[in-house]
Amino acid sequence: MSILRAIKQSYVDMERKGFEKMYYFIDLHSTCIKPNYSRDEIPTEFYPHAIECMKILSNTNEICLIMYTCSHPHEVAEYVKLFEENGITFEYINENPEVTTSESGYGNYDKKPYFNVLMDDKCGFSGDEDWELMLEFFNDKYTIKNG
């Protein structure tokens, strides 16, 4: 349940620091798409609730969705198309050019892009469990806010 803690903290930080938006990096394999371990065919099977949740993230002005992947360039192009066909748009891939290093700034983002939330199986994210928790959270948050 640590992903919900990170998401809730991102909203607290956004308000406290006066940020206009948050940056969510999302890994593909074993995070939102089930791996098929094939070199010749990209996997296209999403985890349950991943599409619904990512649509909310993609269509929320206060969240910048960034694809975080080690996929080859030709695979990335296929993934961009797959996600767009499912109503999901990533603003960037493996970068965040909106937050840059400033001499008077807090951090150096020359080699490490800035993000508020990282969803990656290597960080403990569970595609089988976390999407449903996130979907419930975002449905509650935006149904109340927009309802």
Rosetta silent file (secondary structure, phi, psi, omega in degrees, C-alpha in Angstrom):
SEQUENCE: MSILRAIKQSYVDMERKGFEKMYYFIDLHSTCIKPNYSRDEIPTEFYPHAIECMKILSNTNEICLIMYTCSHPHEVAEYVKLFEENGITFEYINENPEVTTSESGYGNYDKKPYFNVLMDDKCGFSGDEDWELMLEFFNDKYTIKNG
SCORE:     score description
SCORE:     0.000 S_00000001
   1 L     0.000   11.143 -179.294    0.000    0.000    0.000 S_00000001
   2 H   -68.452  -25.539  179.480    3.051    2.289   -0.222 S_00000001
   3 H   -64.509  -38.448  177.662    1.984    3.582   -3.662 S_00000001
   4 H   -66.035  -35.690  176.981   -1.088    5.205   -2.105 S_00000001
   5 H   -62.813  -43.745  179.160    1.113    6.829    0.511 S_00000001
   6 H   -64.749  -41.043  179.776    3.308    8.266   -2.271 S_00000001
   7 H   -65.747  -47.274  179.141    0.282    9.480   -4.229 S_00000001
   8 H   -61.534  -40.553  178.700   -1.323   11.127   -1.200 S_00000001
   9 H   -64.418  -34.127  179.572    1.999   12.762   -0.311 S_00000001
  10 H   -63.378  -35.399  176.861    2.286   14.127   -3.860 S_00000001
  11 H   -70.497  -40.361  177.568   -0.991   16.015   -3.354 S_00000001
  12 H   -61.403  -47.282 -179.245    0.161   17.341    0.032 S_00000001
  13 H   -63.918  -40.624 -179.777    3.462   18.512   -1.477 S_00000001
  14 H   -59.667  -44.667 -179.223    1.751   20.098   -4.473 S_00000001
  15 H   -70.448  -45.661 -176.658   -0.481   22.175   -2.226 S_00000001
  16 H   -64.839  -37.854 -176.806    2.177   23.011    0.352 S_00000001
  17 H   -93.762   -5.648  178.777    4.763   24.052   -2.243 S_00000001
  18 L    73.870   26.881  178.255    2.295   25.737   -4.597 S_00000001
  19 L   -73.692  150.188  177.364    3.080   23.478   -7.557 S_00000001
  20 L   -84.113  -26.672 -179.423    0.714   23.495  -10.525 S_00000001
  21 L  -155.333  169.334  179.181    1.155   19.804  -11.230 S_00000001
  22 E  -116.270  156.723 -177.563    2.730   16.528  -10.229 S_00000001
  23 E  -116.691  118.567 -178.567    4.904   14.221  -12.315 S_00000001
  24 E  -111.882  115.235  175.194    4.091   10.510  -12.398 S_00000001
  25 E   -91.910  129.434 -179.081    6.651    8.173  -13.984 S_00000001
  26 E  -126.447  119.127  173.408    5.151    4.824  -15.009 S_00000001
  27 E   -71.296  159.418 -179.341    7.177    1.785  -16.005 S_00000001
  28 L   -97.283  -67.050 -171.305    5.592   -0.546  -18.547 S_00000001
  29 E   -70.079  129.427 -179.505    6.638   -4.172  -18.125 S_00000001
  30 L    66.893   12.781  177.104    5.398   -5.924  -14.981 S_00000001
  31 L  -121.826  -61.740  175.552    3.830   -2.632  -13.908 S_00000001
  32 L  -112.189  -20.781  178.716    0.981   -1.772  -16.277 S_00000001
  33 E  -121.677  133.856  177.984    1.532   -4.448  -18.946 S_00000001
  34 L   -72.493  129.627 -178.596    2.017   -8.143  -18.266 S_00000001
  35 L   -70.079  148.943  175.049    5.329   -9.307  -19.744 S_00000001
  36 L  -115.038   -4.588  176.761    5.337  -12.007  -22.413 S_00000001
  37 L    56.661   31.196  177.271    9.126  -12.518  -22.467 S_00000001
  38 L  -107.589  136.582  176.367    9.134  -12.487  -26.279 S_00000001
  39 L   -80.520  -22.933 -170.829   11.775  -10.677  -28.282 S_00000001
  40 L   -98.404  -12.613 -176.061    9.631  -10.614  -31.393 S_00000001
  41 L  -142.895  123.998 -179.775    6.293   -9.337  -30.102 S_00000001
  42 L   -71.278  143.369  177.137    5.637   -6.601  -27.587 S_00000001
  43 L   -71.887  145.592 -178.132    3.266   -7.554  -24.787 S_00000001
  44 L  -132.841    6.990 -179.825   -0.121   -5.828  -24.894 S_00000001
  45 L   -88.772  116.898  179.921   -2.056   -7.395  -22.009 S_00000001
  46 E   -82.159  152.227  170.814   -2.760   -4.814  -19.325 S_00000001
  47 L   -68.733  152.574  177.255   -3.128   -5.605  -15.644 S_00000001
  48 L   -55.513  137.014  176.533   -6.706   -5.325  -14.352 S_00000001
  49 L    75.211   -6.080 -178.141   -7.735   -1.707  -13.689 S_00000001
  50 H   -64.788  -46.659 -178.201   -4.540   -0.304  -15.258 S_00000001
  51 H   -62.019  -48.468 -178.326   -6.267    1.200  -18.304 S_00000001
  52 H   -59.788  -43.198 -178.519   -9.069    2.774  -16.287 S_00000001
  53 H   -69.104  -44.513 -179.097   -6.659    4.259  -13.774 S_00000001
  54 H   -67.166  -28.805  174.222   -4.191    5.534  -16.366 S_00000001
  55 H   -62.431  -42.793  178.039   -7.049    7.198  -18.274 S_00000001
  56 H   -61.939  -48.022 -179.757   -7.841    9.207  -15.158 S_00000001
  57 H   -60.679  -41.948 -177.702   -4.175   10.128  -14.710 S_00000001
  58 H   -67.129  -29.354 -175.659   -3.818   11.008  -18.386 S_00000001
  59 L  -103.149   12.119  178.977   -6.879   13.265  -18.344 S_00000001
  60 L  -102.720  118.121 -175.409   -6.128   15.080  -15.080 S_00000001
  61 L   -59.861  -27.348 -176.430   -4.566   18.502  -15.667 S_00000001
  62 L   -86.848    4.463  177.753   -2.638   18.424  -12.399 S_00000001
  63 E  -124.226  129.181  173.669   -0.777   15.227  -13.350 S_00000001
  64 E  -102.558  114.834 -176.779    1.912   14.940  -16.018 S_00000001
  65 E   -91.086  125.662 -177.111    2.147   11.296  -17.077 S_00000001
  66 E  -125.527  125.414  177.308    5.611   10.153  -18.165 S_00000001
  67 E   -73.538  132.252 -177.501    6.439    6.759  -19.689 S_00000001
  68 E  -124.617  102.647 -171.172    9.430    5.197  -17.952 S_00000001
  69 L  -149.630  154.499  173.201   10.824    2.299  -19.945 S_00000001
  70 L  -102.247   13.147  179.834   13.932    0.560  -21.196 S_00000001
  71 L   -62.692  151.553  177.165   12.100   -0.497  -24.377 S_00000001
  72 L   -69.513  154.639 -176.870   13.824   -0.020  -27.721 S_00000001
  73 H   -52.388  -41.180  179.626   12.747    3.013  -29.791 S_00000001
  74 H   -67.506  -30.563  176.298   10.681    0.943  -32.251 S_00000001
  75 H   -72.719  -39.433  178.717    8.894   -0.680  -29.295 S_00000001
  76 H   -58.316  -42.951  178.784    8.246    2.697  -27.669 S_00000001
  77 H   -59.567  -40.849  177.501    6.501    3.824  -30.861 S_00000001
  78 H   -66.259  -39.273  178.904    4.260    0.738  -30.687 S_00000001
  79 H   -66.657  -42.639  178.172    3.518    1.384  -27.013 S_00000001
  80 H   -56.293  -45.295  179.137    2.629    5.027  -27.638 S_00000001
  81 H   -63.641  -44.553  179.507    0.126    3.853  -30.254 S_00000001
  82 H   -58.974  -46.831 -179.217   -1.261    1.118  -27.953 S_00000001
  83 H   -66.268  -42.463  178.969   -1.796    3.563  -25.104 S_00000001
  84 H   -61.965  -37.382  176.676   -3.362    6.195  -27.371 S_00000001
  85 H   -62.947  -23.278  179.190   -5.772    3.555  -28.699 S_00000001
  86 L  -101.695   14.536  175.690   -6.808    3.046  -25.064 S_00000001
  87 L    76.728   24.880 -177.389   -7.285    6.759  -24.359 S_00000001
  88 L  -121.721  128.059  179.578   -3.984    7.256  -22.518 S_00000001
  89 L  -121.994  128.258  173.173   -1.430    9.906  -23.444 S_00000001
  90 L   -95.246  135.307 -179.278    2.053   10.201  -22.024 S_00000001
  91 L   -79.066  -31.412  179.981    3.482   13.703  -22.162 S_00000001
  92 E  -144.016  168.085  176.900    7.107   12.544  -22.176 S_00000001
  93 E  -128.937  117.878  176.408    9.196    9.405  -22.380 S_00000001
  94 L    57.473   23.436  177.550   12.066    8.836  -19.916 S_00000001
  95 L  -156.093  160.406  172.921   12.487   12.563  -19.286 S_00000001
  96 L  -136.246   85.225 -178.463   10.971   15.545  -17.557 S_00000001
  97 L   -72.823   -6.604 -179.284   12.062   18.682  -19.405 S_00000001
  98 L   -77.570  -26.021  178.462    9.640   20.795  -17.360 S_00000001
  99 L  -114.613  111.629 -175.943   11.763   20.634  -14.200 S_00000001
 100 L  -119.071  167.806  178.654   15.340   21.672  -14.882 S_00000001
 101 L   -72.811  134.603  176.877   18.392   22.493  -12.835 S_00000001
 102 L  -126.230  138.655  179.778   18.578   26.044  -11.596 S_00000001
 103 L   -53.544  -37.492 -178.506   21.640   27.613   -9.944 S_00000001
 104 L   -97.129    6.714 -176.949   19.449   28.827   -7.081 S_00000001
 105 L   -82.193  174.137 -176.590   17.277   25.692   -7.085 S_00000001
 106 L   -77.687  -40.571 -173.381   17.047   22.860   -4.623 S_00000001
 107 L  -129.276  170.880  176.573   18.204   19.954   -6.791 S_00000001
 108 L  -109.587  116.710 -176.288   20.214   18.984   -9.849 S_00000001
 109 L  -112.305   25.492  179.172   18.087   17.383  -12.552 S_00000001
 110 L   -66.429  -38.551 -177.939   20.717   17.117  -15.281 S_00000001
 111 L  -117.559  -19.997  178.843   20.855   13.308  -15.044 S_00000001
 112 L  -116.550  110.471 -179.460   17.981   12.398  -12.730 S_00000001
 113 L   -69.130  148.223 -179.188   14.589   13.619  -13.902 S_00000001
 114 L   -78.120  135.709  171.812   12.232   15.020  -11.294 S_00000001
 115 L  -146.632  156.843  175.607    9.132   13.012  -10.354 S_00000001
 116 L   -97.403  -35.977 -178.288    6.620   12.951   -7.524 S_00000001
 117 E  -135.413  132.880  176.504    5.475    9.339   -7.940 S_00000001
 118 E  -117.468  120.937  176.451    7.325    6.388   -9.467 S_00000001
 119 E  -109.666  109.528 -175.720    5.355    3.299  -10.411 S_00000001
 120 L  -154.411  135.173  178.813    7.765    0.469  -11.186 S_00000001
 121 H   -60.269  -27.963  179.187    7.794   -3.210  -10.274 S_00000001
 122 H   -70.558  -14.868  178.648   11.441   -2.757   -9.260 S_00000001
 123 H  -102.509    7.580  178.769   10.219   -0.338   -6.571 S_00000001
 124 L    99.735    1.301  178.455    7.641   -2.744   -5.198 S_00000001
 125 L   -67.909  134.552  179.459    4.674   -1.738   -7.371 S_00000001
 126 L  -112.744  111.499  177.671    2.309   -4.673   -7.916 S_00000001
 127 L   -60.308  -31.295 -179.498    0.349   -4.625  -11.155 S_00000001
 128 L   -74.434  -24.833 -173.726   -1.973   -7.271   -9.745 S_00000001
 129 L  -117.331  -40.885 -168.715   -2.830   -5.281   -6.597 S_00000001
 130 H   -74.686  -30.365  179.872   -1.949   -1.593   -6.813 S_00000001
 131 H   -61.735  -40.827  179.922   -4.030   -0.535   -9.837 S_00000001
 132 H   -64.446  -43.103  177.594   -7.266   -1.421   -8.080 S_00000001
 133 H   -61.249  -43.715  179.869   -6.247    0.553   -4.975 S_00000001
 134 H   -66.182  -41.258 -179.744   -5.263    3.518   -7.103 S_00000001
 135 H   -60.907  -43.740  177.207   -8.458    3.363   -9.154 S_00000001
 136 H   -60.221  -44.939 -179.872  -10.565    3.477   -5.993 S_00000001
 137 H   -60.801  -51.037 -176.240   -8.542    6.431   -4.701 S_00000001
 138 H   -70.570  -35.563  175.272   -8.765    8.445   -7.937 S_00000001
 139 H   -61.662  -44.424  177.991  -12.439    7.616   -8.519 S_00000001
 140 H   -63.794  -46.009 -176.509  -13.222    8.878   -5.013 S_00000001
 141 H   -63.488  -46.072 -173.997  -11.020   11.959   -5.379 S_00000001
 142 H   -90.597  -18.643  172.569  -12.317   13.107   -8.736 S_00000001
 143 H   -71.046  -43.434  178.346  -15.937   12.027   -8.326 S_00000001
 144 H   -67.274  -46.097 -176.630  -16.198   14.160   -5.200 S_00000001
 145 H   -65.224  -42.550 -175.107  -14.176   17.007   -6.730 S_00000001
 146 H   -98.520   -4.939 -173.207  -16.052   17.005  -10.060 S_00000001
 147 L   -86.972    0.000    0.000  -19.406   15.707   -8.823 S_00000001
